[in-house]
Amino acid sequence: MAGAAGDVKALFSSLKSAYVATPTKLKIIDLYVFYALCTAVIQVVYMALVGSFPFNAFLSGFLSCVGTAVLAVCLRMQVNPKNKEFKELSLERAFADFVLANLVLHLVIMNFLG
């Protein structure tokens, strides 16, 4: 059992040292993804406690949070300097794609509300 605790400690220390080297832009995007997912969890807990009378409203809010988090992860992949697939893509283009995709996502969600 002591060996497993040492392995977990080594894993967390390596993750921490790797995350320290992460650029600030990516850390900000990570915080945004974390915020969006926490909001989705809060909505699920609220629905479980209070009820889901306007289910379309709950579903719209939940899908908005999850969809925004997914789009932010895509933005993070595009602006990550270590990712070789998106080297020719500029930061402005990646952010414009993110904003446009969010606009389309939220227009669909507003349409789903009724």
TIMI-2910 file (N, C-alpha, C, CB; in pm, 1 decimal, decimal comma, always signed):
<rs>
+----------+----------+----------+----------+----------+----------+----------+----------+----------+----------+----------+----------+------+
!      n_x !      n_y !      n_z !     ca_x !     ca_y !     ca_z !      c_x !      c_y !      c_z !     cb_x !     cb_y !     cb_z ! resn !
+----------+----------+----------+----------+----------+----------+----------+----------+----------+----------+----------+----------+------+
!    +82,1 !   -119,6 !     +0,0 !     +0,0 !     +0,0 !     +0,0 !    +86,1 !   +125,5 !     +0,0 !    -93,2 !     +0,1 !   +120,0 !  Met !
!   +201,3 !   +118,8 !    +65,4 !   +289,1 !   +235,5 !    +70,5 !   +346,9 !   +265,0 !    -66,9 !   +401,9 !   +213,8 !   +171,8 !  Ala !
!   +367,6 !   +163,4 !   -148,6 !   +419,7 !   +183,0 !   -283,7 !   +320,1 !   +257,5 !   -370,9 !   +454,5 !    +48,9 !   -347,4 !  Gly !
!   +191,4 !   +229,1 !   -353,4 !    +88,6 !   +297,1 !   -432,3 !    +81,5 !   +445,1 !   -395,3 !    -48,7 !   +230,3 !   -411,3 !  Ala !
!    +96,1 !   +476,0 !   -267,9 !    +93,7 !   +616,0 !   -224,4 !   +212,5 !   +691,6 !   -281,3 !    +93,7 !   +625,4 !    -70,9 !  Ala !
!   +327,5 !   +625,6 !   -287,2 !   +445,2 !   +688,9 !   -346,0 !   +427,9 !   +711,9 !   -495,5 !   +568,6 !   +604,0 !   -320,6 !  Gly !
!   +361,7 !   +616,3 !   -561,9 !   +336,3 !   +632,5 !   -705,1 !   +241,7 !   +748,3 !   -732,4 !   +279,0 !   +504,2 !   -763,5 !  Asp !
!   +139,2 !   +760,4 !   -650,3 !    +43,9 !   +870,7 !   -666,3 !   +112,5 !  +1004,0 !   -641,4 !    -75,8 !   +853,9 !   -570,7 !  Val !
!   +197,8 !  +1008,1 !   -539,7 !   +270,9 !  +1130,4 !   -508,5 !   +363,7 !  +1168,8 !   -623,7 !   +351,4 !  +1113,2 !   -378,5 !  Lys !
!   +430,0 !  +1068,9 !   -682,4 !   +519,0 !  +1095,2 !   -796,2 !   +439,4 !  +1142,3 !   -917,5 !   +599,9 !   +969,1 !   -831,9 !  Ala !
!   +321,2 !  +1084,4 !   -937,6 !   +236,4 !  +1125,8 !  -1049,8 !   +193,8 !  +1271,1 !  -1034,7 !   +112,7 !  +1035,4 !  -1060,3 !  Leu !
!   +148,5 !  +1308,6 !   -914,3 !   +104,8 !  +1446,4 !   -892,4 !   +220,2 !  +1545,5 !   -903,1 !    +38,8 !  +1459,1 !   -756,4 !  Phe !
!   +337,1 !  +1507,5 !   -857,1 !   +451,1 !  +1598,6 !   -868,1 !   +493,1 !  +1616,3 !  -1014,0 !   +569,4 !  +1546,5 !   -784,9 !  Ser !
!   +485,2 !  +1510,7 !  -1093,3 !   +519,7 !  +1525,7 !  -1235,5 !   +414,0 !  +1608,0 !  -1309,6 !   +534,7 !  +1387,2 !  -1302,0 !  Ser !
!   +287,7 !  +1589,2 !  -1275,3 !   +182,7 !  +1670,2 !  -1337,1 !   +198,4 !  +1816,9 !  -1299,8 !    +44,1 !  +1619,6 !  -1295,2 !  Leu !
!   +231,9 !  +1842,8 !  -1174,7 !   +250,4 !  +1980,9 !  -1129,5 !   +368,5 !  +2046,4 !  -1200,2 !   +271,2 !  +1985,3 !   -977,7 !  Lys !
!   +478,3 !  +1974,1 !  -1213,5 !   +595,2 !  +2032,3 !  -1280,9 !   +568,0 !  +2054,5 !  -1428,9 !   +717,8 !  +1941,8 !  -1263,5 !  Ser !
!   +488,0 !  +1968,1 !  -1490,7 !   +453,8 !  +1987,3 !  -1631,8 !   +358,3 !  +2105,6 !  -1648,3 !   +390,6 !  +1859,1 !  -1690,2 !  Ala !
!   +266,0 !  +2123,2 !  -1554,0 !   +168,9 !  +2231,9 !  -1566,3 !   +230,8 !  +2368,3 !  -1537,4 !    +52,3 !  +2208,1 !  -1472,5 !  Tyr !
!   +337,1 !  +2371,7 !  -1459,0 !   +406,3 !  +2497,8 !  -1432,2 !   +464,7 !  +2553,9 !  -1561,6 !   +518,0 !  +2477,7 !  -1326,7 !  Val !
!   +506,5 !  +2465,6 !  -1650,7 !   +566,3 !  +2509,0 !  -1777,4 !   +461,3 !  +2547,6 !  -1881,9 !   +655,0 !  +2398,8 !  -1832,8 !  Ala !
!   +334,6 !  +2531,1 !  -1851,0 !   +227,6 !  +2564,0 !  -1945,4 !   +214,4 !  +2715,0 !  -1958,1 !    +93,3 !  +2501,8 !  -1900,4 !  Thr !
!   +197,7 !  +2766,0 !  -2081,2 !   +180,9 !  +2911,4 !  -2098,2 !    +54,5 !  +2963,4 !  -2028,8 !   +175,6 !  +2946,5 !  -2247,5 !  Pro !
!    +57,0 !  +3090,5 !  -1994,1 !    -53,8 !  +3152,0 !  -1920,9 !   -183,1 !  +3150,9 !  -2002,0 !    -18,2 !  +3295,0 !  -1882,5 !  Thr !
!   -172,9 !  +3169,3 !  -2133,6 !   -293,5 !  +3166,1 !  -2217,9 !   -367,7 !  +3033,7 !  -2203,2 !   -256,6 !  +3189,0 !  -2365,3 !  Lys !
!   -293,3 !  +2924,8 !  -2200,7 !   -356,2 !  +2793,8 !  -2188,1 !   -414,4 !  +2771,9 !  -2049,0 !   -256,0 !  +2684,6 !  -2219,8 !  Leu !
!   -350,4 !  +2827,8 !  -1948,1 !   -404,1 !  +2816,4 !  -1812,2 !   -535,8 !  +2891,2 !  -1798,5 !   -303,3 !  +2869,5 !  -1710,2 !  Lys !
!   -546,3 !  +3005,5 !  -1864,7 !   -671,6 !  +3081,5 !  -1862,0 !   -782,7 !  +3003,6 !  -1930,8 !   -653,5 !  +3218,9 !  -1929,3 !  Ile !
!   -751,3 !  +2941,3 !  -2042,8 !   -851,3 !  +2858,9 !  -2112,4 !   -890,5 !  +2740,1 !  -2025,4 !   -796,8 !  +2809,8 !  -2249,4 !  Ile !
!   -794,6 !  +2681,5 !  -1954,8 !   -825,4 !  +2570,6 !  -1864,1 !   -921,3 !  +2614,1 !  -1753,8 !   -696,6 !  +2515,0 !  -1802,5 !  Asp !
!   -899,3 !  +2732,8 !  -1699,1 !   -990,6 !  +2784,3 !  -1596,6 !  -1130,7 !  +2806,3 !  -1652,4 !   -936,7 !  +2915,1 !  -1538,5 !  Leu !
!  -1138,6 !  +2853,5 !  -1776,7 !  -1268,7 !  +2874,3 !  -1839,9 !  -1341,6 !  +2741,0 !  -1860,2 !  -1251,7 !  +2946,6 !  -1974,8 !  Tyr !
!  -1268,9 !  +2639,4 !  -1902,2 !  -1329,0 !  +2506,1 !  -1918,7 !  -1376,5 !  +2453,6 !  -1783,7 !  -1227,6 !  +2406,9 !  -1982,7 !  Val !
!  -1295,0 !  +2470,9 !  -1681,1 !  -1332,8 !  +2426,4 !  -1546,8 !  -1458,0 !  +2499,3 !  -1498,5 !  -1217,2 !  +2449,1 !  -1448,1 !  Phe !
!  -1465,7 !  +2629,4 !  -1523,1 !  -1583,2 !  +2707,5 !  -1484,4 !  -1708,9 !  +2658,7 !  -1557,3 !  -1559,9 !  +2856,5 !  -1513,8 !  Tyr !
!  -1696,9 !  +2633,1 !  -1687,1 !  -1812,5 !  +2587,2 !  -1764,1 !  -1860,2 !  +2450,7 !  -1715,6 !  -1778,2 !  +2580,9 !  -1913,2 !  Ala !
!  -1768,0 !  +2362,1 !  -1685,1 !  -1807,5 !  +2229,4 !  -1637,6 !  -1864,2 !  +2234,9 !  -1495,7 !  -1688,1 !  +2134,0 !  -1642,2 !  Leu !
!  -1810,9 !  +2322,5 !  -1412,0 !  -1868,2 !  +2339,5 !  -1277,6 !  -2010,4 !  +2394,7 !  -1285,4 !  -1779,9 !  +2433,2 !  -1192,8 !  Cys !
!  -2033,6 !  +2484,6 !  -1378,0 !  -2168,7 !  +2538,0 !  -1396,1 !  -2264,9 !  +2428,0 !  -1440,8 !  -2167,8 !  +2652,8 !  -1498,6 !  Thr !
!  -2218,3 !  +2339,8 !  -1528,1 !  -2302,2 !  +2228,1 !  -1572,5 !  -2334,2 !  +2135,0 !  -1456,0 !  -2232,6 !  +2149,8 !  -1685,5 !  Ala !
!  -2236,3 !  +2107,9 !  -1371,4 !  -2259,5 !  +2021,1 !  -1255,3 !  -2358,3 !  +2086,8 !  -1159,5 !  -2126,2 !  +1990,1 !  -1182,2 !  Val !
!  -2345,9 !  +2216,2 !  -1137,9 !  -2439,1 !  +2287,1 !  -1050,1 !  -2581,7 !  +2279,2 !  -1105,3 !  -2396,2 !  +2434,5 !  -1033,5 !  Ile !
!  -2595,9 !  +2289,5 !  -1236,0 !  -2728,8 !  +2278,8 !  -1296,0 !  -2787,7 !  +2139,1 !  -1277,7 !  -2722,5 !  +2313,5 !  -1444,4 !  Gln !
!  -2705,5 !  +2036,2 !  -1289,8 !  -2754,4 !  +1899,5 !  -1270,5 !  -2795,8 !  +1878,4 !  -1125,5 !  -2646,7 !  +1796,7 !  -1311,0 !  Val !
!  -2716,9 !  +1928,4 !  -1031,7 !  -2750,6 !  +1914,3 !   -889,9 !  -2879,3 !  +1991,0 !   -858,8 !  -2634,2 !  +1965,2 !   -800,6 !  Val !
!  -2892,8 !  +2109,9 !   -913,9 !  -3014,8 !  +2188,0 !   -892,6 !  -3136,8 !  +2114,4 !   -948,8 !  -3001,7 !  +2327,2 !   -957,9 !  Tyr !
!  -3121,6 !  +2056,2 !  -1067,5 !  -3233,2 !  +1983,1 !  -1126,1 !  -3268,8 !  +1861,6 !  -1040,9 !  -3199,6 !  +1939,8 !  -1269,3 !  Met !
!  -3168,1 !  +1794,8 !   -985,0 !  -3194,3 !  +1677,8 !   -901,8 !  -3264,2 !  +1715,8 !   -771,7 !  -3064,3 !  +1604,7 !   -871,4 !  Ala !
!  -3230,8 !  +1832,7 !   -716,8 !  -3290,0 !  +1874,6 !   -590,0 !  -3427,7 !  +1937,1 !   -608,0 !  -3198,6 !  +1972,6 !   -520,2 !  Leu !
!  -3443,6 !  +2022,7 !   -707,2 !  -3566,0 !  +2100,5 !   -722,0 !  -3665,1 !  +2032,8 !   -816,1 !  -3533,4 !  +2239,8 !   -772,8 !  Val !
!  -3615,8 !  +1972,2 !   -920,5 !  -3703,2 !  +1910,5 !  -1019,0 !  -3672,2 !  +1965,1 !  -1156,7 !  -3850,5 !  +1933,8 !   -983,8 !  Gly !
!  -3731,6 !  +1901,7 !  -1254,4 !  -3701,1 !  +1940,1 !  -1393,0 !  -3827,3 !  +1980,5 !  -1467,5 !  -3631,5 !  +1824,9 !  -1466,9 !  Ser !
!  -3905,6 !  +2070,0 !  -1406,3 !  -4032,6 !  +2105,8 !  -1470,6 !  -4012,7 !  +2162,8 !  -1610,6 !  -4107,7 !  +2206,5 !  -1385,1 !  Phe !
!  -3942,4 !  +2274,3 !  -1628,7 !  -3918,2 !  +2313,0 !  -1768,5 !  -3792,1 !  +2241,7 !  -1817,9 !  -3903,4 !  +2469,4 !  -1782,7 !  Pro !
!  -3809,8 !  +2115,7 !  -1861,2 !  -3694,0 !  +2033,1 !  -1896,8 !  -3615,5 !  +2092,8 !  -2012,8 !  -3738,8 !  +1891,8 !  -1932,4 !  Phe !
!  -3684,2 !  +2161,3 !  -2104,9 !  -3611,8 !  +2225,9 !  -2215,5 !  -3515,7 !  +2332,1 !  -2163,8 !  -3710,5 !  +2288,8 !  -2314,8 !  Asn !
!  -3555,4 !  +2403,6 !  -2059,5 !  -3467,6 !  +2506,5 !  -2003,2 !  -3343,6 !  +2443,2 !  -1940,1 !  -3543,3 !  +2590,7 !  -1898,6 !  Ala !
!  -3365,0 !  +2334,7 !  -1864,5 !  -3249,5 !  +2265,9 !  -1806,0 !  -3158,2 !  +2211,8 !  -1914,9 !  -3295,2 !  +2151,6 !  -1714,1 !  Phe !
!  -3217,1 !  +2147,5 !  -2013,0 !  -3136,4 !  +2088,6 !  -2119,6 !  -3060,7 !  +2195,1 !  -2197,7 !  -3224,5 !  +2007,8 !  -2214,0 !  Leu !
!  -3123,3 !  +2307,0 !  -2221,3 !  -3055,6 !  +2416,4 !  -2291,8 !  -2938,0 !  +2469,9 !  -2211,3 !  -3153,9 !  +2529,8 !  -2321,5 !  Ser !
!  -2958,1 !  +2492,1 !  -2083,0 !  -2850,0 !  +2542,5 !  -1999,5 !  -2735,9 !  +2443,7 !  -1987,5 !  -2901,9 !  +2576,6 !  -1862,9 !  Gly !
!  -2769,7 !  +2317,3 !  -1970,6 !  -2667,1 !  +2214,6 !  -1957,4 !  -2587,6 !  +2198,9 !  -2086,7 !  -2730,5 !  +2081,4 !  -1918,0 !  Phe !
!  -2657,0 !  +2192,3 !  -2198,4 !  -2587,4 !  +2177,6 !  -2327,4 !  -2507,3 !  +2302,1 !  -2362,4 !  -2687,7 !  +2148,0 !  -2439,1 !  Leu !
!  -2553,9 !  +2417,2 !  -2317,5 !  -2476,8 !  +2539,4 !  -2339,0 !  -2343,1 !  +2531,8 !  -2266,3 !  -2556,1 !  +2662,5 !  -2291,8 !  Ser !
!  -2346,0 !  +2488,2 !  -2140,4 !  -2221,6 !  +2477,0 !  -2063,1 !  -2128,2 !  +2372,5 !  -2121,6 !  -2252,3 !  +2442,7 !  -1918,0 !  Cys !
!  -2181,2 !  +2256,8 !  -2153,6 !  -2096,7 !  +2149,7 !  -2206,4 !  -2043,9 !  +2186,4 !  -2345,6 !  -2175,4 !  +2016,6 !  -2212,3 !  Val !
!  -2129,2 !  +2243,8 !  -2429,0 !  -2085,3 !  +2284,3 !  -2562,4 !  -1978,8 !  +2392,1 !  -2558,2 !  -2202,8 !  +2333,1 !  -2642,8 !  Gly !
!  -1994,1 !  +2486,5 !  -2467,5 !  -1893,9 !  +2591,2 !  -2451,8 !  -1762,0 !  +2532,5 !  -2404,0 !  -1942,9 !  +2698,4 !  -2354,1 !  Thr !
!  -1767,6 !  +2435,6 !  -2314,2 !  -1645,0 !  +2371,5 !  -2266,4 !  -1575,9 !  +2295,8 !  -2379,5 !  -1676,2 !  +2276,0 !  -2149,9 !  Ala !
!  -1652,7 !  +2227,7 !  -2461,3 !  -1594,7 !  +2153,7 !  -2574,3 !  -1529,6 !  +2249,8 !  -2673,2 !  -1703,0 !  +2069,1 !  -2645,6 !  Val !
!  -1595,9 !  +2359,7 !  -2702,0 !  -1537,8 !  +2457,3 !  -2794,4 !  -1412,5 !  +2520,9 !  -2735,6 !  -1640,1 !  +2565,7 !  -2828,9 !  Leu !
!  -1409,7 !  +2540,9 !  -2604,2 !  -1290,0 !  +2596,7 !  -2541,0 !  -1174,6 !  +2497,3 !  -2545,3 !  -1319,7 !  +2636,5 !  -2395,8 !  Ala !
!  -1203,5 !  +2369,4 !  -2532,4 !  -1098,3 !  +2268,5 !  -2544,7 !  -1043,2 !  +2268,8 !  -2687,6 !  -1152,5 !  +2127,3 !  -2507,0 !  Val !
!  -1130,0 !  +2285,9 !  -2785,4 !  -1084,1 !  +2296,1 !  -2924,3 !   -996,1 !  +2419,9 !  -2943,0 !  -1204,7 !  +2301,3 !  -3021,0 !  Cys !
!  -1034,6 !  +2531,0 !  -2881,9 !   -951,7 !  +2652,0 !  -2887,9 !   -816,1 !  +2627,2 !  -2823,7 !  -1022,4 !  +2769,8 !  -2818,5 !  Leu !
!   -815,4 !  +2557,0 !  -2711,2 !   -689,0 !  +2527,0 !  -2643,6 !   -599,0 !  +2441,8 !  -2732,1 !   -714,9 !  +2455,4 !  -2510,4 !  Arg !
!   -657,5 !  +2346,6 !  -2800,3 !   -577,9 !  +2264,4 !  -2891,3 !   -518,5 !  +2348,0 !  -3004,5 !   -663,4 !  +2151,6 !  -2949,0 !  Met !
!   -593,1 !  +2445,4 !  -3052,9 !   -546,4 !  +2525,9 !  -3165,3 !   -439,1 !  +2626,3 !  -3126,2 !   -661,9 !  +2598,4 !  -3227,4 !  Gln !
!   -443,0 !  +2679,0 !  -3004,2 !   -346,1 !  +2781,0 !  -2964,6 !   -226,6 !  +2722,3 !  -2889,0 !   -414,1 !  +2886,0 !  -2878,9 !  Val !
!   -227,2 !  +2592,2 !  -2864,9 !   -115,9 !  +2528,4 !  -2796,0 !     +6,6 !  +2528,2 !  -2888,1 !   -153,3 !  +2383,5 !  -2752,5 !  Asn !
!   +116,1 !  +2590,6 !  -2845,7 !   +234,2 !  +2596,3 !  -2933,2 !   +300,5 !  +2461,1 !  -2955,9 !   +335,2 !  +2690,9 !  -2875,5 !  Pro !
!   +274,9 !  +2362,8 !  -2869,1 !   +334,3 !  +2230,2 !  -2885,5 !   +257,5 !  +2142,5 !  -2984,1 !   +341,7 !  +2160,8 !  -2751,9 !  Lys !
!   +137,0 !  +2184,3 !  -3021,8 !    +55,9 !  +2107,3 !  -3114,8 !   +102,2 !  +2137,0 !  -3256,7 !    -94,9 !  +2139,7 !  -3097,7 !  Asn !
!   +148,0 !  +2035,7 !  -3326,3 !   +204,3 !  +2053,9 !  -3460,4 !    +97,5 !  +2064,3 !  -3569,2 !   +297,4 !  +1939,5 !  -3492,6 !  Lys !
!    -24,8 !  +2019,0 !  -3541,2 !   -129,7 !  +2018,9 !  -3643,9 !   -175,0 !  +2160,0 !  -3681,9 !   -249,3 !  +1938,6 !  -3595,3 !  Glu !
!   -171,5 !  +2252,4 !  -3589,2 !   -226,6 !  +2385,8 !  -3611,2 !   -118,1 !  +2492,8 !  -3615,9 !   -326,6 !  +2419,2 !  -3502,5 !  Phe !
!     -0,8 !  +2458,0 !  -3662,8 !   +109,0 !  +2555,5 !  -3667,0 !    +78,5 !  +2672,8 !  -3760,1 !   +237,9 !  +2487,0 !  -3711,5 !  Lys !
!    +13,2 !  +2646,1 !  -3873,6 !    -11,8 !  +2752,9 !  -3970,6 !   -134,5 !  +2837,8 !  -3935,1 !    -29,7 !  +2693,2 !  -4108,9 !  Glu !
!   -208,6 !  +2799,2 !  -3832,7 !   -328,3 !  +2872,1 !  -3791,8 !   -289,6 !  +2984,1 !  -3695,3 !   -431,5 !  +2776,4 !  -3726,3 !  Leu !
!   -330,2 !  +3106,7 !  -3726,3 !   -295,8 !  +3218,7 !  -3638,4 !   -386,5 !  +3218,9 !  -3514,6 !   -307,9 !  +3353,5 !  -3714,6 !  Ser !
!   -339,7 !  +3287,1 !  -3411,3 !   -417,7 !  +3295,4 !  -3287,3 !   -548,1 !  +3370,2 !  -3308,5 !   -336,5 !  +3363,6 !  -3177,7 !  Leu !
!   -543,9 !  +3474,4 !  -3391,3 !   -664,6 !  +3552,5 !  -3418,6 !   -768,8 !  +3467,5 !  -3491,1 !   -630,4 !  +3677,3 !  -3502,0 !  Glu !
!   -724,9 !  +3384,5 !  -3584,2 !   -816,7 !  +3298,7 !  -3658,5 !   -878,1 !  +3193,7 !  -3566,1 !   -744,1 !  +3230,7 !  -3776,1 !  Arg !
!   -797,2 !  +3137,3 !  -3476,5 !   -848,4 !  +3038,0 !  -3382,6 !   -952,7 !  +3100,0 !  -3290,2 !   -733,7 !  +2977,7 !  -3300,3 !  Ala !
!   -925,8 !  +3221,8 !  -3241,5 !  -1021,8 !  +3287,5 !  -3153,4 !  -1148,7 !  +3326,2 !  -3229,4 !   -958,7 !  +3411,5 !  -3089,1 !  Phe !
!  -1134,2 !  +3371,0 !  -3354,2 !  -1252,0 !  +3404,2 !  -3434,9 !  -1337,2 !  +3280,1 !  -3460,0 !  -1209,6 !  +3467,2 !  -3568,7 !  Ala !
!  -1274,4 !  +3167,0 !  -3484,8 !  -1349,2 !  +3041,5 !  -3500,3 !  -1423,7 !  +3006,1 !  -3372,5 !  -1254,8 !  +2927,0 !  -3539,2 !  Asp !
!  -1357,1 !  +3026,5 !  -3259,4 !  -1419,1 !  +2998,4 !  -3129,5 !  -1541,7 !  +3087,3 !  -3106,9 !  -1317,1 !  +3019,0 !  -3015,9 !  Phe !
!  -1528,1 !  +3215,7 !  -3136,7 !  -1639,4 !  +3308,8 !  -3116,0 !  -1755,0 !  +3275,8 !  -3210,4 !  -1592,8 !  +3454,7 !  -3137,5 !  Val !
!  -1725,3 !  +3248,0 !  -3335,8 !  -1830,1 !  +3215,6 !  -3432,5 !  -1902,1 !  +3085,8 !  -3395,0 !  -1770,3 !  +3203,9 !  -3573,5 !  Leu !
!  -1825,8 !  +2984,9 !  -3353,8 !  -1887,7 !  +2858,3 !  -3313,9 !  -1974,5 !  +2877,1 !  -3189,4 !  -1779,8 !  +2751,6 !  -3287,8 !  Ala !
!  -1929,9 !  +2960,4 !  -3095,0 !  -2012,2 !  +2989,0 !  -2977,3 !  -2139,5 !  +3062,7 !  -3015,1 !  -1933,3 !  +3070,9 !  -2875,8 !  Asn !
!  -2129,7 !  +3154,4 !  -3110,8 !  -2247,9 !  +3226,4 !  -3156,1 !  -2350,0 !  +3130,2 !  -3216,1 !  -2209,2 !  +3333,6 !  -3258,6 !  Leu !
!  -2303,6 !  +3039,8 !  -3301,1 !  -2394,3 !  +2941,5 !  -3362,0 !  -2452,5 !  +2849,6 !  -3255,2 !  -2320,5 !  +2858,3 !  -3469,6 !  Val !
!  -2368,9 !  +2804,9 !  -3163,3 !  -2416,1 !  +2717,7 !  -3055,3 !  -2526,6 !  +2784,4 !  -2975,0 !  -2300,3 !  +2679,6 !  -2962,8 !  Leu !
!  -2506,9 !  +2909,4 !  -2936,7 !  -2605,9 !  +2975,2 !  -2852,8 !  -2730,8 !  +3016,5 !  -2930,9 !  -2544,6 !  +3096,3 !  -2787,0 !  His !
!  -2719,1 !  +3040,4 !  -3059,2 !  -2839,2 !  +3062,9 !  -3139,6 !  -2923,7 !  +2935,9 !  -3147,4 !  -2801,2 !  +3110,3 !  -3280,9 !  Leu !
!  -2860,1 !  +2821,4 !  -3162,4 !  -2932,8 !  +2693,0 !  -3163,9 !  -2997,1 !  +2668,3 !  -3027,7 !  -2837,2 !  +2575,2 !  -3200,8 !  Val !
!  -2925,1 !  +2699,1 !  -2922,2 !  -2978,9 !  +2676,7 !  -2787,5 !  -3096,8 !  +2770,1 !  -2760,7 !  -2868,8 !  +2697,7 !  -2680,8 !  Ile !
!  -3088,4 !  +2894,5 !  -2805,4 !  -3201,5 !  +2986,1 !  -2787,2 !  -3320,8 !  +2939,8 !  -2868,4 !  -3162,7 !  +3129,4 !  -2827,2 !  Met !
!  -3297,9 !  +2883,3 !  -2985,3 !  -3406,1 !  +2830,4 !  -3066,1 !  -3468,8 !  +2707,8 !  -2997,1 !  -3354,6 !  +2793,6 !  -3207,4 !  Asn !
!  -3387,5 !  +2628,0 !  -2930,7 !  -3437,8 !  +2510,3 !  -2861,4 !  -3524,2 !  +2546,6 !  -2741,7 !  -3322,9 !  +2423,7 !  -2816,7 !  Phe !
!  -3497,5 !  +2662,3 !  -2680,3 !  -3578,9 !  +2705,6 !  -2566,8 !  -3723,9 !  +2726,0 !  -2606,9 !  -3523,1 !  +2834,1 !  -2507,5 !  Leu !
!  -3744,6 !  +2767,0 !  -2728,5 !  -3881,0 !  +2784,6 !  -2777,6 !  -3918,0 !  +2923,5 !  -2784,5 !  -3977,5 !  +2714,3 !  -2695,1 !  Gly !
+----------+----------+----------+----------+----------+----------+----------+----------+----------+----------+----------+----------+------+
</rs>
